[in-house]
């Protein structure tokens, strides 16, 4: 598993702990309106129907564990956008904990505001940077294929064609070199984002 996705998994595990603590505190026990609802969230956000926050975190885990390959950019990006929406929905509930604590006269540790931005940043990093990395790898694959094709053509080429093909191969190698530099740069961005997250 790549490092950014591992980081996302770790953050979701932390979210699960928060959700379990929230459920254990029985925040919804005195709320008749919530108790009358079949689900805590809109069905467009979660397919889960439950009054337990942990059940929704488990749905997020399932989505992340079954993410499509990054090469399928549109489907991959859609799945990550869904994860972002789901995480933000749960964080909104957790952020409101202090309000319920006041209403129910129950003491509950105040969560740092940094938590929400941290999770959001990780999801965005995973989405944006890995999409960029996937695109660069796809360009790299295509360039390698084009170079190999030109080499095959070179074996059956005339002198005049050989000169043109050699020039094309050189140009493609130049593009391949720039593409690989871009891949390295994106990987460095991912590492930098993770270091920032660790601060």
C-alpha positions as CSV (number, residue, x, y, z in Angstrom):
1,X,0.0,0.0,0.0
2,X,1.3,3.5,-0.8
3,X,2.2,5.7,2.0
4,X,-0.5,8.3,1.6
5,X,-3.2,5.7,1.5
6,X,-1.7,4.0,4.6
7,X,-1.9,7.4,6.3
8,X,-5.5,7.7,5.3
9,X,-6.2,4.2,6.8
10,X,-4.5,5.3,10.0
11,X,-6.6,8.4,10.2
12,X,-9.8,6.4,9.7
13,X,-8.7,4.1,12.5
14,X,-8.4,7.2,14.7
15,X,-11.9,8.3,13.5
16,X,-13.2,4.9,14.5
17,X,-11.9,5.4,18.0
18,X,-13.6,8.8,18.3
19,X,-16.8,7.3,16.9
20,X,-16.8,4.4,19.4
21,X,-16.2,6.9,22.3
22,X,-19.1,9.0,20.9
23,X,-21.4,5.9,20.8
24,X,-20.4,4.8,24.2
25,X,-21.3,8.2,25.6
26,X,-24.9,7.6,24.2
27,X,-25.2,11.1,22.9
28,X,-28.4,10.4,21.1
29,X,-30.2,8.6,24.0
30,X,-32.1,11.7,25.1
31,X,-32.8,13.0,21.6
32,X,-36.2,11.9,20.6
33,X,-35.9,13.2,17.1
34,X,-32.7,11.3,16.4
35,X,-34.2,8.2,18.0
36,X,-37.1,8.3,15.6
37,X,-34.9,8.4,12.5
38,X,-33.8,5.2,10.7
39,X,-30.4,6.7,9.9
40,X,-28.1,9.5,11.1
41,X,-27.1,10.6,7.6
42,X,-28.7,11.1,4.2
43,X,-28.8,8.0,2.0
44,X,-26.8,9.9,-0.7
45,X,-23.9,10.1,1.7
46,X,-24.1,6.6,3.4
47,X,-25.9,3.4,2.5
48,X,-25.6,2.3,6.1
49,X,-28.8,2.7,8.3
50,X,-27.8,3.0,11.9
51,X,-27.9,5.2,15.0
52,X,-24.3,4.1,15.8
53,X,-21.5,6.4,14.4
54,X,-19.1,3.5,14.3
55,X,-21.2,1.7,11.7
56,X,-20.7,4.6,9.3
57,X,-16.9,4.6,9.9
58,X,-16.9,0.9,9.0
59,X,-18.6,1.8,5.7
60,X,-15.8,4.3,5.0
61,X,-13.3,1.6,5.8
62,X,-15.0,-0.7,3.3
63,X,-15.0,2.0,0.6
64,X,-11.2,2.7,1.1
65,X,-10.4,-1.0,1.2
66,X,-12.1,-1.5,-2.2
67,X,-10.8,1.6,-4.0
68,X,-10.5,1.1,-7.7
69,X,-7.1,1.2,-9.3
70,X,-5.6,4.7,-9.5
71,X,-5.1,4.1,-13.2
72,X,-8.9,4.4,-13.5
73,X,-8.7,8.1,-12.8
74,X,-12.4,9.1,-13.0
75,X,-13.7,6.2,-10.9
76,X,-10.8,6.5,-8.4
77,X,-11.4,10.3,-8.0
78,X,-15.2,9.7,-7.6
79,X,-14.5,7.1,-4.8
80,X,-12.2,9.5,-3.0
81,X,-14.7,12.3,-3.2
82,X,-17.2,10.0,-1.6
83,X,-14.8,9.2,1.2
84,X,-14.1,12.9,1.7
85,X,-17.9,13.6,2.0
86,X,-18.4,10.8,4.4
87,X,-15.5,11.7,6.6
88,X,-16.6,15.4,6.7
89,X,-20.2,14.2,7.7
90,X,-18.8,12.2,10.6
91,X,-16.5,15.0,11.7
92,X,-19.4,17.4,11.6
93,X,-21.2,15.2,14.2
94,X,-18.1,14.9,16.3
95,X,-17.5,18.6,16.1
96,X,-21.0,19.2,17.6
97,X,-20.1,17.0,20.6
98,X,-19.5,20.0,22.8
99,X,-23.0,21.2,22.1
100,X,-24.5,17.9,23.2
101,X,-22.3,17.8,26.2
102,X,-23.7,21.1,27.3
103,X,-27.3,20.1,26.7
104,X,-26.9,16.7,28.5
105,X,-24.5,18.0,31.2
106,X,-22.0,15.3,30.3
107,X,-18.3,16.1,30.2
108,X,-16.5,15.2,27.0
109,X,-13.0,15.9,25.9
110,X,-12.9,18.8,23.4
111,X,-11.5,17.8,20.0
112,X,-8.9,19.9,18.4
113,X,-10.0,21.7,15.3
114,X,-6.8,20.6,13.7
115,X,-8.3,17.0,13.4
116,X,-10.8,17.9,10.7
117,X,-8.4,19.9,8.6
118,X,-5.8,17.1,9.0
119,X,-8.1,14.4,7.7
120,X,-9.4,16.6,4.9
121,X,-5.8,17.4,3.9
122,X,-4.9,13.7,3.8
123,X,-7.8,12.8,1.6
124,X,-7.1,15.7,-0.7
125,X,-3.5,14.8,-0.9
126,X,-4.4,11.2,-1.6
127,X,-6.8,12.3,-4.3
128,X,-4.8,15.1,-6.0
129,X,-1.3,13.8,-5.7
130,X,-2.0,10.2,-6.5
131,X,-4.1,11.2,-9.4
132,X,-1.2,13.3,-10.7
133,X,1.2,10.4,-10.1
134,X,-1.1,8.0,-11.9
135,X,-1.3,10.4,-14.9
136,X,2.5,10.7,-15.0
137,X,2.9,6.9,-14.9
138,X,0.4,6.6,-17.7
139,X,2.4,9.1,-19.8
140,X,5.6,7.1,-19.0
141,X,4.0,3.9,-20.1
142,X,2.9,5.4,-23.4
143,X,6.3,6.9,-24.1
144,X,8.1,3.6,-23.4
145,X,5.6,1.9,-25.8
146,X,6.3,4.5,-28.5
147,X,10.0,4.2,-28.2
148,X,9.8,0.4,-28.5
149,X,7.6,0.7,-31.5
150,X,10.1,3.1,-33.2
151,X,12.9,0.6,-32.4
152,X,10.9,-2.2,-34.2
153,X,10.3,0.1,-37.2
154,X,14.0,0.9,-37.2
155,X,14.9,-2.7,-38.0
156,X,13.0,-2.6,-41.3
157,X,13.7,1.0,-42.2
158,X,15.6,2.5,-45.1
159,X,18.6,4.8,-44.5
160,X,16.4,7.9,-44.8
161,X,13.7,6.4,-42.6
162,X,16.3,5.3,-40.0
163,X,17.6,8.9,-39.6
164,X,14.0,10.2,-39.0
165,X,13.2,7.3,-36.6
166,X,16.4,7.8,-34.6
167,X,15.5,11.5,-34.3
168,X,12.1,10.5,-33.0
169,X,13.6,8.1,-30.5
170,X,15.9,10.7,-29.2
171,X,13.0,13.2,-28.8
172,X,10.9,10.5,-27.1
173,X,13.7,9.7,-24.7
174,X,13.9,13.4,-23.9
175,X,10.2,13.5,-23.1
176,X,10.5,10.3,-21.1
177,X,13.3,11.8,-19.0
178,X,11.1,14.9,-18.3
179,X,8.2,12.6,-17.4
180,X,10.3,10.6,-14.9
181,X,11.4,13.9,-13.3
182,X,7.8,14.8,-13.0
183,X,7.1,11.4,-11.3
184,X,9.9,12.0,-8.8
185,X,8.7,15.6,-8.2
186,X,5.2,14.3,-7.4
187,X,6.6,11.6,-5.1
188,X,8.5,14.4,-3.3
189,X,5.3,16.4,-2.9
190,X,3.6,13.3,-1.4
191,X,6.5,12.9,1.1
192,X,6.4,16.6,1.9
193,X,2.6,16.5,2.5
194,X,3.1,13.6,4.9
195,X,5.9,15.3,6.8
196,X,3.6,18.4,7.2
197,X,0.9,16.1,8.5
198,X,3.2,14.6,11.1
199,X,4.0,18.0,12.6
